[in-house]
Amino acid sequence: IGAYLAGLILLSAWLSRSQHSRGDYYVAGRETGPWPIAISVMATQCSTNSILGAPAFVAFAAGGGLVWLQYELAVPLAMVLVMVFLLPLFRSLSLISVYEYLERRFDLSTRLWLSGLFQLLRAFATAVTVYSISLVVELISGLSFFWSVMLLGAMTVIYDVLGGIRAVMYSDVLQMAILVSVLILLLVLLTHSIGGVDQLLAGLPEERRTALDFTHHGLGDGYDFAFWPMLLGGIFLYVSYYGCDQSQVQRELCARTVDDGNRALLINGLLRFPLVLLYCLIGAGLAVYASAEPAFIDSLPKNDNTPNFNLAVPLYMIQQLPTGVLGVALVALFAAAMSSLDSVINSLSATTMEDFVRRF
């Protein structure tokens, strides 16, 4: 873990040599190819909250299961809308902060209110990510919660400040490679211990195996995870996130051309579903494993005598992975948190400087 954190700082220091302007620092000189952008966007989405929360939802949450995957069907549709209507417009204006468009379209107060609202909400949302990974660090390392927060935050701030948006994107590529490798390893271990993929799906309760729910409309009938609400709601959710949220749009504005930005969105739209399917299948495996090993649930940390199911993935890592491999797995959890935190810090900096400091 120490070598990984030191490597991130050295990488960002090396990348800082190419920074000569705010355009270099915030949008990488607008000369980045589509693949680093796409993988960086995916890494930001695949936060520790996803790695901990989605498997827990599939395995243990009331009303949960593979139905979570319905949300992902909205991603390609949202990508098309952003590619057609939003990204070409933002690129034509040579923006750094997406909220500058609001001043041109409406007035200055609209820009300031929306930029300020983004900073407030994104900071609080990111605090949840910091909280979740710090619980994991506390569980694994024995550090106090305070020092777990300080370790994660300080390292991320250092490499973010040094390397700017380039450090964010290229570290995200590295972090995604580590994370996906560890998730695949976990799925292989789970399926092997259960007896194969067929046994995994057969051992999952039928209500949790349902991935598409066309039988309910979700409009006040008590079924929140029906197909149409998740598809239509997902379109609005992802268009707002990929097309109106500074933390995402800023990476898209780093592309060399509009076409490269669109390719990045297309790659993200195609690869995101397999990634989400991967950690949902891990959740399915944990459900079957826990039913066969009741002691696993009993060993979970408790909140008011209730097992904290969000810690099922790291607990399984601790119990099943050998020394060395466990270290890499913990790096993967660090990577998931940092890939979300670094982009937010950079985007908060960009909106603060562009919308408030430079504007006045």
C-alpha positions as CSV (number, residue, x, y, z in Angstrom):
1,I,0.0,0.0,0.0
2,G,2.8,2.3,0.8
3,A,4.6,1.6,-2.5
4,Y,1.3,2.3,-4.3
5,L,0.7,5.7,-2.6
6,A,4.4,6.7,-3.2
7,G,4.1,5.7,-6.8
8,L,1.0,7.9,-7.3
9,I,2.9,10.9,-6.0
10,L,5.9,10.3,-8.2
11,L,3.7,9.9,-11.2
12,S,1.9,13.2,-10.6
13,A,5.2,15.0,-10.0
14,W,6.4,13.7,-13.4
15,L,3.2,14.8,-15.1
16,S,3.5,18.2,-13.5
17,R,6.4,19.1,-15.8
18,S,4.0,19.6,-18.7
19,Q,1.8,22.2,-16.9
20,H,2.3,25.8,-18.0
21,S,-1.2,27.3,-17.9
22,R,-4.6,26.8,-16.3
23,G,-5.7,25.1,-19.5
24,D,-3.0,22.5,-18.9
25,Y,-3.9,22.1,-15.3
26,Y,-7.7,21.8,-15.6
27,V,-8.3,20.4,-19.1
28,A,-4.9,18.9,-20.0
29,G,-4.4,21.3,-22.8
30,R,-7.4,19.7,-24.6
31,E,-5.1,17.1,-26.2
32,T,-6.1,13.8,-24.5
33,G,-7.2,10.7,-26.4
34,P,-10.6,9.1,-25.8
35,W,-9.4,5.9,-23.9
36,P,-7.9,7.7,-20.9
37,I,-10.9,9.9,-20.6
38,A,-13.4,7.0,-20.9
39,I,-11.5,4.9,-18.3
40,S,-11.1,7.9,-15.9
41,V,-14.9,8.6,-16.1
42,M,-15.6,5.0,-15.4
43,A,-13.2,5.0,-12.5
44,T,-14.9,8.0,-10.9
45,Q,-18.3,6.2,-11.2
46,C,-16.9,3.0,-9.8
47,S,-16.2,4.4,-6.3
48,T,-15.8,2.5,-3.0
49,N,-19.5,3.1,-2.4
50,S,-20.2,1.0,-5.5
51,I,-17.8,-1.7,-4.6
52,L,-19.2,-2.0,-1.1
53,G,-22.9,-0.9,-1.6
54,A,-23.9,-2.7,-4.9
55,P,-22.8,-6.2,-3.7
56,A,-24.5,-5.6,-0.4
57,F,-27.7,-4.5,-2.2
58,V,-27.6,-7.6,-4.4
59,A,-26.9,-10.0,-1.6
60,F,-28.6,-8.7,1.5
61,A,-30.8,-5.6,1.1
62,A,-34.6,-5.9,1.3
63,G,-36.0,-5.9,-2.2
64,G,-32.5,-6.0,-3.6
65,G,-30.9,-8.3,-6.2
66,L,-29.7,-8.2,-9.8
67,V,-32.6,-5.8,-10.5
68,W,-30.0,-3.1,-9.9
69,L,-28.7,-3.8,-13.4
70,Q,-31.8,-2.1,-14.9
71,Y,-30.3,1.3,-14.1
72,E,-27.3,0.5,-16.4
73,L,-29.6,0.1,-19.5
74,A,-30.1,3.9,-19.3
75,V,-26.4,4.7,-19.7
76,P,-26.0,4.2,-23.5
77,L,-29.2,6.3,-24.1
78,A,-27.9,9.1,-21.9
79,M,-24.6,9.0,-23.7
80,V,-26.3,9.6,-27.0
81,L,-28.1,12.6,-25.7
82,V,-24.9,14.1,-24.2
83,M,-23.0,13.4,-27.5
84,V,-25.7,15.0,-29.7
85,F,-26.8,18.0,-27.6
86,L,-24.3,19.0,-24.9
87,L,-20.7,18.1,-25.6
88,P,-20.5,19.9,-29.0
89,L,-22.0,23.0,-27.5
90,F,-19.5,23.1,-24.5
91,R,-16.5,22.4,-26.8
92,S,-17.5,25.2,-29.2
93,L,-17.4,27.7,-26.2
94,S,-13.9,26.5,-25.0
95,L,-15.1,26.2,-21.4
96,I,-13.2,25.1,-18.4
97,S,-16.1,25.4,-16.0
98,V,-19.3,24.1,-17.5
99,Y,-21.2,26.7,-15.4
100,E,-19.8,29.5,-17.5
101,Y,-22.3,28.5,-20.2
102,L,-25.1,29.5,-17.8
103,E,-23.8,33.0,-17.6
104,R,-23.8,33.2,-21.4
105,R,-27.2,31.7,-21.7
106,F,-28.9,33.3,-18.7
107,D,-27.0,35.7,-16.4
108,L,-24.2,35.8,-13.8
109,S,-26.3,35.0,-10.8
110,T,-27.5,31.7,-12.4
111,R,-23.9,30.7,-13.0
112,L,-22.9,31.5,-9.4
113,W,-25.8,29.8,-7.8
114,L,-25.4,26.6,-9.8
115,S,-21.7,26.5,-9.4
116,G,-22.0,27.1,-5.7
117,L,-24.7,24.4,-5.4
118,F,-22.4,22.0,-7.3
119,Q,-19.6,22.7,-4.9
120,L,-21.8,22.2,-1.8
121,L,-23.5,19.0,-2.9
122,R,-20.5,17.4,-4.5
123,A,-18.4,18.0,-1.4
124,F,-21.0,16.4,0.8
125,A,-21.5,13.5,-1.5
126,T,-17.7,12.9,-1.7
127,A,-17.6,12.9,2.1
128,V,-19.7,9.7,2.0
129,T,-17.0,8.1,-0.2
130,V,-14.3,9.2,2.2
131,Y,-16.4,7.9,5.2
132,S,-16.9,4.5,3.6
133,I,-13.3,3.8,2.6
134,S,-12.1,5.1,6.0
135,L,-14.3,2.5,7.7
136,V,-12.6,-0.2,5.6
137,V,-9.1,1.2,6.4
138,E,-10.0,1.2,10.1
139,L,-11.3,-2.4,9.9
140,I,-8.2,-3.7,8.2
141,S,-5.3,-1.7,9.5
142,G,-6.3,-0.9,13.1
143,L,-5.8,2.9,12.5
144,S,-8.3,5.1,14.1
145,F,-11.1,6.5,11.9
146,F,-9.6,10.0,12.1
147,W,-6.2,8.9,10.9
148,S,-7.8,6.7,8.2
149,V,-9.5,9.9,6.8
150,M,-6.3,11.9,7.0
151,L,-4.2,9.2,5.2
152,L,-6.6,8.9,2.3
153,G,-7.3,12.6,2.0
154,A,-3.7,13.8,2.3
155,M,-2.3,11.4,-0.3
156,T,-5.1,12.3,-2.7
157,V,-4.7,16.0,-2.3
158,I,-0.9,15.8,-2.7
159,Y,-1.0,14.0,-6.1
160,D,-4.0,16.0,-7.2
161,V,-2.3,19.3,-6.5
162,L,0.9,18.3,-8.2
163,G,-0.4,16.7,-11.4
164,G,-3.7,18.4,-12.1
165,I,-6.2,16.8,-14.4
166,R,-3.5,14.7,-16.1
167,A,-2.6,13.0,-12.8
168,V,-6.4,12.4,-12.2
169,M,-6.9,10.7,-15.5
170,Y,-3.7,8.6,-15.7
171,S,-3.9,7.6,-12.1
172,D,-7.5,6.6,-12.7
173,V,-6.4,4.3,-15.6
174,L,-3.9,2.6,-13.2
175,Q,-6.5,2.4,-10.4
176,M,-9.1,0.9,-12.7
177,A,-6.7,-1.8,-13.9
178,I,-5.9,-2.8,-10.3
179,L,-9.5,-2.7,-9.3
180,V,-10.9,-4.8,-12.1
181,S,-8.2,-7.4,-11.7
182,V,-9.0,-7.8,-8.0
183,L,-12.8,-7.9,-8.7
184,I,-12.3,-10.7,-11.2
185,L,-10.1,-12.6,-8.7
186,L,-12.8,-12.3,-6.1
187,L,-15.5,-13.5,-8.5
188,V,-13.3,-16.5,-9.4
189,L,-12.7,-17.4,-5.8
190,L,-16.4,-17.1,-4.9
191,T,-17.6,-19.2,-7.9
192,H,-14.9,-21.8,-7.2
193,S,-15.9,-22.1,-3.5
194,I,-19.6,-22.4,-4.5
195,G,-19.0,-24.9,-7.3
196,G,-19.3,-22.9,-10.5
197,V,-21.4,-20.2,-12.1
198,D,-24.4,-22.4,-12.4
199,Q,-24.4,-23.2,-8.7
200,L,-23.9,-19.6,-7.9
201,L,-27.1,-18.5,-9.8
202,A,-29.0,-21.6,-8.6
203,G,-28.2,-20.8,-5.0
204,L,-29.3,-17.2,-5.3
205,P,-33.0,-16.8,-4.1
206,E,-35.3,-16.5,-7.1
207,E,-36.4,-12.9,-6.2
208,R,-32.8,-11.8,-6.3
209,R,-32.1,-13.4,-9.6
210,T,-34.7,-11.2,-11.4
211,A,-32.7,-8.7,-13.5
212,L,-35.7,-7.2,-15.4
213,D,-39.0,-6.4,-13.8
214,F,-41.7,-5.7,-16.4
215,T,-44.6,-6.8,-14.1
216,H,-44.8,-3.6,-12.0
217,H,-45.1,0.0,-13.2
218,G,-43.5,1.5,-10.1
219,L,-45.9,4.4,-9.9
220,G,-47.1,4.2,-6.3
221,D,-47.5,0.4,-6.3
222,G,-44.7,-0.1,-3.8
223,Y,-42.1,-1.5,-6.3
224,D,-39.4,1.1,-6.6
225,F,-37.1,-1.0,-8.8
226,A,-39.5,-1.6,-11.7
227,F,-38.1,-1.4,-15.2
228,W,-39.7,1.8,-16.5
229,P,-39.0,4.0,-13.5
230,M,-35.4,2.9,-13.5
231,L,-34.9,3.3,-17.2
232,L,-36.6,6.8,-17.5
233,G,-35.2,8.0,-14.2
234,G,-31.8,6.6,-15.1
235,I,-31.8,8.6,-18.4
236,F,-32.4,11.9,-16.5
237,L,-29.9,10.8,-13.8
238,Y,-27.1,10.0,-16.2
239,V,-27.7,13.0,-18.6
240,S,-27.5,15.3,-15.6
241,Y,-24.3,13.5,-14.3
242,Y,-22.4,13.1,-17.6
243,G,-23.6,16.3,-19.2
244,C,-24.1,18.9,-16.4
245,D,-21.8,17.9,-13.6
246,Q,-18.4,19.6,-13.6
247,S,-16.6,16.5,-12.3
248,Q,-17.6,14.5,-15.4
249,V,-17.8,17.2,-18.1
250,Q,-14.3,18.5,-17.2
251,R,-12.7,15.2,-18.4
252,E,-14.8,15.3,-21.6
253,L,-13.5,18.8,-22.3
254,C,-9.9,17.4,-22.2
255,A,-10.4,15.6,-25.5
256,R,-8.6,16.7,-28.6
257,T,-11.8,17.1,-30.7
258,V,-15.5,16.8,-30.3
259,D,-15.3,13.4,-32.0
260,D,-12.7,12.2,-29.4
261,G,-15.0,13.3,-26.6
262,N,-17.9,11.4,-28.2
263,R,-15.7,8.3,-28.6
264,A,-14.9,8.6,-24.8
265,L,-18.6,8.7,-24.0
266,L,-19.3,5.8,-26.3
267,I,-16.5,3.6,-24.8
268,N,-17.9,4.4,-21.3
269,G,-21.4,3.6,-22.4
270,L,-20.3,0.2,-23.7
271,L,-17.9,-0.8,-20.9
272,R,-19.8,0.4,-17.9
273,F,-22.4,-2.4,-18.0
274,P,-19.8,-5.3,-17.8
275,L,-18.1,-3.6,-14.9
276,V,-21.4,-3.2,-12.9
277,L,-22.3,-6.7,-13.8
278,L,-19.0,-7.9,-12.3
279,Y,-19.6,-6.4,-8.9
280,C,-23.2,-7.4,-8.9
281,L,-22.2,-11.0,-9.5
282,I,-19.8,-10.7,-6.6
283,G,-22.8,-9.7,-4.5
284,A,-24.7,-12.8,-5.8
285,G,-21.7,-14.9,-4.8
286,L,-21.6,-13.4,-1.4
287,A,-25.3,-14.1,-0.9
288,V,-24.8,-17.8,-1.7
289,Y,-21.5,-18.0,0.3
290,A,-23.2,-16.4,3.4
291,S,-26.1,-18.8,3.3
292,A,-23.6,-21.7,3.3
293,E,-21.4,-20.1,5.9
294,P,-23.6,-18.5,8.6
295,A,-20.5,-17.6,10.6
296,F,-19.6,-15.1,7.9
297,I,-22.7,-12.9,8.8
298,D,-21.9,-13.2,12.5
299,S,-18.3,-12.0,11.9
300,L,-19.4,-8.8,10.2
301,P,-19.0,-5.6,12.3
302,K,-22.2,-4.5,14.0
303,N,-24.1,-1.2,14.1
304,D,-26.6,-1.3,17.0
305,N,-26.5,-5.2,16.9
306,T,-27.2,-5.1,13.1
307,P,-24.5,-6.5,10.8
308,N,-23.0,-3.9,8.5
309,F,-23.5,-5.7,5.2
310,N,-21.6,-2.9,3.4
311,L,-18.4,-4.4,4.8
312,A,-19.0,-7.9,3.4
313,V,-16.6,-7.5,0.5
314,P,-13.6,-6.3,2.5
315,L,-14.3,-8.9,5.2
316,Y,-14.4,-11.7,2.6
317,M,-11.0,-10.4,1.3
318,I,-9.5,-10.5,4.8
319,Q,-10.7,-14.0,5.4
320,Q,-10.0,-15.6,2.0
321,L,-7.1,-13.8,0.3
322,P,-3.5,-14.8,1.2
323,T,-0.9,-12.3,2.4
324,G,0.4,-10.2,-0.4
325,V,-2.7,-10.7,-2.6
326,L,-4.7,-9.1,0.3
327,G,-2.4,-6.1,0.1
328,V,-3.2,-5.7,-3.6
329,A,-6.9,-6.1,-2.9
330,L,-6.7,-3.3,-0.3
331,V,-4.9,-1.1,-2.8
332,A,-7.9,-1.7,-5.1
333,L,-10.3,-0.4,-2.5
334,F,-8.0,2.6,-2.0
335,A,-8.0,3.1,-5.8
336,A,-11.8,3.0,-5.9
337,A,-12.0,5.8,-3.3
338,M,-9.2,7.9,-4.8
339,S,-10.5,7.7,-8.3
340,S,-13.7,9.4,-7.1
341,L,-12.0,11.8,-4.7
342,D,-9.3,13.1,-7.0
343,S,-11.6,14.2,-9.8
344,V,-14.0,15.9,-7.4
345,I,-11.1,17.8,-5.8
346,N,-9.9,19.0,-9.2
347,S,-13.4,20.0,-10.3
348,L,-14.1,21.9,-7.1
349,S,-10.8,23.7,-7.7
350,A,-11.8,24.5,-11.3
351,T,-15.2,25.9,-10.4
352,T,-13.9,27.9,-7.5
353,M,-11.2,29.5,-9.6
354,E,-13.1,30.0,-12.8
355,D,-16.6,30.9,-11.5
356,F,-15.6,33.0,-8.5
357,V,-11.9,34.0,-8.2
358,R,-11.1,34.7,-11.9
359,R,-14.6,36.0,-12.6
360,F,-14.2,38.8,-10.0
